[in-house]
Amino acid sequence: MTPFDIARSYIGTTEGPGPADNPVIMEMYASVGHDWVEHDSVAWCAAFVGHCLEKAGIRSTRKLTARSYLDWGVPVEVADAQLGDIGVIPRGASSWQGHVFFIDRIEGAWVWGLGGNQDDAVNVKRYPVSKLLGVRRAGNVAPVVTMPVEAVQRRLRDLGYHEVGQIDGKIGPRTRAAILAFRQDNDLALVPIIDVTLTDALTTARPRPVAIERATGQPQDSRIVSAANAQIGLGIVGAAGSVGSQIAPALLEAEQARDVAGRVFTMFGLENWLSAALPWIGAAVFLGVVIYALRARAARIEDHRSGRTP
């Protein structure tokens, strides 16, 4: 979609009633790097234009001053203005004040502008052509340097936001949750979108802090830890029984080891040594089970302490 198409989709958006703030407008401020704005009563015509440009993949001025667009893109003669070009007119008594909008059309002495903060809303309104301070077009504007979704997901995971889930290039529920968690931790606007503010913060952010209680604790009700503990206990009992030759192997691995060992010993004429070696073979199998279970349990606890899993 073009910036103008995006702008048109917002027609009818208005400031919040009374002291309330419209979250859509607040998102516009944030998307151009001004999430510090607290209320939608702050002039937002430039935020609206910038938001539409950024969503279309074109870098805006990322400023809240309308006249900043007089130095953006390439100049266009009024007679050559086209739908979607950007127009700037004066507003207020100060020389730095102004109003910016997308040009819808020019008819005679009037220019019709599609803009935000026009009577506190997004609409199409007409202004005298004689007021135009300049018309600009995105001719030599560098495209926005943004992170692909996959890069954002990978960076979030590297920073410890493992709720991002699978790196698949899709902004699904888990990715949105990770974005919101990152924004919360870094005092950014709580909107689940990838914008200038988010990507800038991701490049300089430090790893997510892990609470001391979690960093030194263990997962509760973990099936992996429970299974590992059961395997460790069974392995120790089995190893002791094998060495003492008091019990038969309790695991399939031990039975398989007996059969394999028997064939090997017979092949090499060492069957006389088989009865003496079998307890040690069984013990080795059980010890292998214990070692594997210890590693699985340690990995699960490490994932918990690092924040990778609940």
Secondary structure, DSSP 8 states (H G I E B T S, - for coil): --HHHHHHHTTT-B--STT---HHHHHHHHHTT-TT---TTS--HHHHHHHHHHHTTB-----S-GGGGGGSSEEE-GGG--TT-EEEEE-SSSTT-EEEEEEEEEETTEEEEEESSSSSB-EEEEEEGGG--EEEE-SS--B-----HHHHHHHHHHTT-GGG-S--S---HHHHHHHHHHHHHTT--------HHHHHHHHH-------HHHHT---SS-HHHHHHHHHHHHHHHHHHHHHHT-S---SHHHHHHHHHHHHHHHHTT-GGGHHHHHHHHHHHHHHHHHHHHHHHHHHHHHHHHHTS--
